[in-house]
Amino acid sequence: MGGAGIERAQVRLAELVGALSLGVDLGFGQPMEHVLRQCLIALRLAERVGLDDGSRAVVYYAALLVNVGCHSDAHEQARWFGDDIALRAARYEHPLGSMRATVAGMRLLGSGNPPLHRFRVGLEFALSGRQAVDDMIRHHAEMARGLAEQLALPDAVLDAVGSTYEQWDGRGWPGRLRGDDVPIAARLAQLAEFVEVAHRVGGVEAARTFARERAGTQFDPELAAVFAEEADLLLADLDDAATWDAVIAAEPMLVGALSPDAFDDALLAIADFVDLKSPFTLGHARAVSGLAAAAGERLGLDAGEVRALRRAGLAHDLGRLGISNAIWDKPGPLGAGERERVRMLPYLTERMLRQSPALAPLGRIAVAHRERLDGSGHPHGLAGPAIPRLARVLGAADAYQAMCEPRPHRPAHGAGEAATQLRAEVRAGRLDREAVEAVLGAAGHRVARRREGPAGLTVREVEVLRLAARGLSTRVIAERLVIAPKTAANHIEHIYTKIGVSTRAQASLFAMRHGLLPEEPPASDGLPADRAGV
């Protein structure tokens, strides 16, 4: 599989954001294309209320990005509620912020754990959890706004995306806006999101009733009235439409086709954002991308193939959004059903990318990166020549990088141990020898990162930031670094001040974007430094 097709493809930002939205659907326990359908509803309603082309362009991206930040603290959500996806799926069952919603959330506290653990979690939540959840929701909008900024979208889109959890009655999040002060694009996106679910579950009349019931509280009453009056037209043909094609065709010419470099930048921003889902995967995609591309160069691949490897490395784990952190962050062994969910990861990634002619070639590489030469891989059990060469290289890079990163059930392996295990996979007939040696060669010649941190961070502060980003508590950080808990807490406070953030997810994103994560593995395990990993 070559990279020429990817090189020639004209990629539009709408295609990248649309593909990401399919992962957001999965992360909310919704069928794929839920977000795309809400985008169409929002655009139709925007046209009915007379918004001009520029305003509809803002509505378009606000509707696609409305919930994109909700996975950024999935680690914390799973710690409280067990299954972060089940928690988000319940969003549509009760009015936001209502007592019924609170009671439903309380029932999920500590789910999947023994009674004593659930009791402890419930007690902890009673003391500080409600405020923590409110802070999570508020930061979701901030994170979504940050991604929109990374994608170079206009300020009007940033403001709308940052306000999509505000409500007409002022009881939304962060609760600074109410009524007409909430950008109309945010009001439209929120209304469209909820009536899409109501329509899909109960039909047109259910959607009409839903809009009327929440008019004046969650929803703009005028927009809700227009929707209720014209619901038949606004929801017409949604079940029959080729949703992806309709949404991409409806893209306002706000951005247009991306240059190759702009495409790479946007894909990197999205990859970093997806890696926020778990503190154990921070920076994984960008590290795999760089390693796979370097291995491709060592193999003498042409420029198009190397670029395809770099991009496929960024995209290979997009499907991670569709699997609960109750699985990703589980410290013990996975059950049979949990292992099957993990095996779905490449398939979900390919499903997210396949509808775009420009992105589908990346999906065809990514879907095969966990296949193995002896047929023991997944998701399709391909064997031997059926596994594309670029997928073999990507698979070796992914396996090596994963070994060098910590996981909830084990610490990070050193470079030498990772190399030993990778070569054992070659001898067992599972990984391609040429691909593995190229990856190990590339890893062995990587330049060690500087120890001084950006934004004036000291060496110790970089160490603390890396541990905090991985989700470790202040107490555990103190134990790891042999310092007092108060000292660790002071370090975290100073770090957040220096880098201008207030949450772990924001700090994690800073660390990835500045090359601090994933941390470079040790240069050797008893081997000379210039022979490490070779």
Secondary structure as UniProt FT lines:
FT   HELIX           4..8
FT   HELIX           13..27
FT   TURN            28..29
FT   TURN            32..33
FT   HELIX           34..48
FT   TURN            49..50
FT   HELIX           53..65
FT   TURN            66..73
FT   HELIX           74..81
FT   HELIX           84..89
FT   HELIX           90..92
FT   TURN            96..97
FT   HELIX           99..108
FT   TURN            109..112
FT   HELIX           115..124
FT   HELIX           125..129
FT   HELIX           130..150
FT   TURN            151..152
FT   HELIX           155..161
FT   TURN            162..165
FT   TURN            168..169
FT   HELIX           179..181
FT   HELIX           184..202
FT   HELIX           204..213
FT   TURN            216..218
FT   HELIX           221..234
FT   TURN            235..240
FT   HELIX           243..249
FT   TURN            253..254
FT   HELIX           260..275
FT   TURN            276..277
FT   TURN            279..280
FT   TURN            282..283
FT   HELIX           284..298
FT   TURN            299..300
FT   HELIX           303..315
FT   TURN            316..317
FT   HELIX           318..322
FT   HELIX           325..328
FT   HELIX           336..343
FT   HELIX           345..353
FT   TURN            354..355
FT   TURN            357..359
FT   HELIX           360..366
FT   TURN            367..370
FT   TURN            373..374
FT   HELIX           384..386
FT   HELIX           389..403
FT   TURN            408..409
FT   HELIX           415..427
FT   TURN            428..429
FT   HELIX           433..444
FT   HELIX           454..456
FT   HELIX           459..469
FT   TURN            470..471
FT   HELIX           474..481
FT   HELIX           485..499
FT   HELIX           504..513
FT   TURN            514..515
FT   HELIX           529..531
FT   TURN            532..533
//
